[in-house]
Amino acid sequence: MLGLLLLQVLASCLCLGHSEVVKTFKTACTQFFYEKTLPSDTLRPTNAARICQRLTNKYHFATLYDQTRRIPVYSAYIYNPGNGERYESLFIEPQLINQGYRKAMDTEDSIIETYGISSDDIGQNQAIDHDYRNLEDLDRGHLCPSGHQPDDDRKSATFTLTNIVPQNRSLNQEAWRIYEESMARKARNCDTTYVITGAVPGNTQVPTGRVNIPSYIWSAACCLEGKNATRAWGAIAENNKNEVKELNLGRLETKLSQLYGGKDVTLFNNACPRQ
């Protein structure tokens, strides 16, 4: 009986330590950040939520989310492409509604049925499906793309609205898609490739008026051969043009510093080459 009680207490402690929406990335889902080094606080919005993106009781990537603009600031993940089916539904984050709700992402309909709430309740701090319906010239742009994940569960986990921004349709389907696919060539000799992809807030909203349309989409990667960071690269695109500019990590950080009002931006641990 005592042994069973101890096991129950241990299980309870483990559950408490694996919250979906966390206070800091410094102690939760740190595996998605090289050397546990986070991007600088310059990127952090006032009303931020830190999400360890969880599905089927596993963490798949990490997202810093802007609850006011209802878009992700960035998603951090490890590049690991593989076979798997593309998921077509969209998830939301229950703990952005209420910290006492379930930890894993779920569908809007399931949350409404489980907790007896409305879509308006769900949408207080995050985008909902209605925000992305019938958009002209805009797609649901994934910051952590399903094509960079290895299996069904991890691909499915990318289909959460906390990982999605309104992205220029031509850019999403053409130039940015080509850049995402080029990661296979860029990371060919890497044992581990850490990626952070983000969005710079813009000055316009989708027609519902609830979701910000980013002015820029950007991405950075740091390549490890063994335990050594040997290469890094980046890309940035204006969200009203079908054009991606590839540049080194240092120049990307400088560009982001300019876009964020001249405040210094760093994305990776200093071991990642800037040139």
Residue pairs with C-beta under 8 A, 6 or more apart in sequence:
18 28
18 52
18 54
18 103
19 28
19 52
19 95
19 99
19 103
20 51
20 52
20 53
20 54
20 93
20 94
20 95
20 103
20 104
20 105
21 49
21 50
21 51
21 52
21 93
21 95
21 96
21 99
22 28
22 29
22 50
22 51
22 52
23 50
24 50
25 33
25 38
25 50
25 52
25 62
25 64
26 36
26 38
28 50
28 52
29 52
29 53
29 59
29 61
29 62
30 36
31 59
31 78
32 59
32 61
32 62
32 76
32 77
32 78
32 194
33 62
33 76
33 194
34 194
34 222
34 224
34 229
34 268
34 269
34 271
34 272
35 269
35 271
37 268
37 269
37 270
39 64
39 74
39 76
39 196
39 198
39 265
39 266
39 267
39 268
40 264
40 265
40 266
40 267
42 256
42 257
42 260
42 263
42 264
42 265
43 64
43 73
43 74
43 198
43 256
43 260
43 265
44 64
44 73
45 66
45 67
45 68
45 69
45 73
45 201
46 68
47 66
47 67
47 68
47 125
48 64
48 65
48 66
48 67
48 73
49 64
49 65
49 67
49 93
49 96
49 125
50 62
50 63
50 64
50 65
51 62
51 63
51 64
51 65
51 93
51 96
51 162
52 59
52 62
53 59
53 60
53 61
53 62
53 63
53 75
53 105
53 144
53 157
53 160
53 162
53 163
54 60
54 103
54 104
54 105
54 157
55 91
55 104
55 105
55 153
55 154
55 156
55 157
56 104
56 153
57 104
58 153
60 77
60 149
60 153
60 154
60 157
60 158
61 75
61 76
61 77
61 78
61 144
61 157
61 158
61 163
62 75
62 76
62 77
63 72
63 73
63 74
63 75
63 76
63 143
63 144
63 162
63 163
64 72
64 73
64 74
65 71
65 72
65 73
65 93
65 96
65 126
65 162
66 72
66 73
66 201
66 212
67 96
67 125
67 126
69 201
69 211
69 212
70 123
70 125
70 126
70 127
70 131
70 210
70 211
70 212
71 127
71 164
71 165
71 166
71 199
71 201
71 211
71 212
71 214
72 143
72 162
72 163
72 164
72 165
72 198
72 199
73 198
73 199
74 143
74 196
74 197
74 198
74 199
75 143
75 144
75 163
75 196
75 197
75 198
76 144
76 194
76 195
76 196
77 144
77 148
77 149
77 194
77 195
78 192
78 193
78 194
78 195
79 148
79 183
79 187
79 190
79 193
79 194
79 195
79 221
80 148
80 149
80 150
80 154
81 147
81 148
81 149
81 150
81 183
81 184
82 149
82 150
82 151
83 150
83 151
84 146
84 149
84 150
84 151
84 152
84 154
84 155
85 152
85 155
86 146
86 155
87 146
87 152
87 155
87 156
87 158
87 159
88 159
89 107
89 159
90 107
90 108
90 129
90 132
90 140
90 159
90 160
90 161
90 164
91 105
91 106
91 107
91 157
91 159
91 160
91 161
92 105
92 106
92 107
92 108
92 111
92 122
92 126
92 128
92 160
92 161
92 162
93 105
93 126
93 160
93 161
93 162
94 101
94 102
94 103
94 104
94 105
94 106
94 111
95 101
95 102
95 103
96 125
96 126
96 162
97 111
97 115
97 117
97 121
97 122
97 124
97 125
97 126
98 115
101 111
101 115
102 114
105 157
105 160
105 162
106 114
108 119
108 122
108 128
108 129
111 117
111 122
112 118
112 119
112 122
119 128
119 129
119 130
122 128
123 130
123 131
123 210
126 161
126 162
127 161
127 162
127 164
127 210
127 211
128 161
129 161
130 208
131 161
131 206
131 208
131 210
131 211
132 140
132 161
132 164
132 166
132 206
132 211
134 207
135 166
135 206
135 207
137 168
137 169
137 170
138 166
138 167
138 168
138 169
138 206
138 213
139 166
139 167
139 168
139 169
139 172
139 173
140 164
140 166
140 167
141 164
141 165
141 166
141 167
141 171
141 172
141 176
141 217
142 158
142 159
142 163
142 164
143 163
143 164
143 165
143 197
143 198
143 199
144 158
144 163
144 195
144 197
145 158
145 180
146 155
146 156
146 158
146 159
147 155
147 180
147 181
148 180
148 183
148 195
149 155
149 157
149 158
165 199
165 213
165 214
165 217
166 206
166 211
166 212
166 213
166 214
167 176
167 214
167 217
167 239
168 239
168 240
168 241
168 242
170 242
171 217
171 237
171 239
171 241
171 242
171 243
171 244
174 242
175 237
175 242
175 243
175 244
176 217
176 237
176 244
178 244
179 219
179 235
179 237
179 244
179 246
183 193
183 195
183 221
186 221
186 223
186 233
187 193
187 221
187 223
189 223
189 225
190 223
190 224
190 225
190 230
190 231
191 224
191 225
191 226
192 223
192 224
193 221
193 222
193 223
193 224
194 221
194 222
194 224
194 268
195 219
195 220
195 221
196 219
196 220
196 221
196 267
196 268
197 217
197 218
197 219
197 220
198 217
198 218
198 219
199 214
199 216
199 217
199 218
199 239
200 214
200 215
200 216
200 217
200 218
200 256
200 259
200 260
201 212
201 214
201 215
202 212
202 213
202 214
202 215
202 239
203 215
204 212
204 213
205 211
205 212
205 213
206 213
213 239
214 239
215 238
215 239
215 259
216 236
216 237
216 238
216 239
216 259
217 236
217 237
217 239
218 234
218 235
218 236
218 237
218 252
218 255
218 256
219 234
219 235
219 236
220 232
220 233
220 234
220 235
220 249
220 252
220 253
220 267
220 268
221 232
221 233
221 234
222 229
222 231
222 232
222 249
222 268
222 269
222 272
223 229
223 230
223 231
223 232
224 230
228 271
229 268
229 269
229 271
229 272
229 273
230 273
231 273
232 248
232 249
232 268
232 272
232 273
232 274
233 246
233 247
233 248
233 249
234 246
234 247
234 248
234 249
234 251
234 252
234 253
234 267
235 244
235 245
235 246
235 247
235 252
236 244
236 245
236 247
236 252
236 255
236 256
237 243
237 244
237 245
247 255
248 273
248 274
248 275
249 267
249 268
249 272
249 273
249 274
250 274
250 275
252 267
253 264
253 265
253 266
253 267
253 274
256 265
256 267
257 263
257 264
257 265
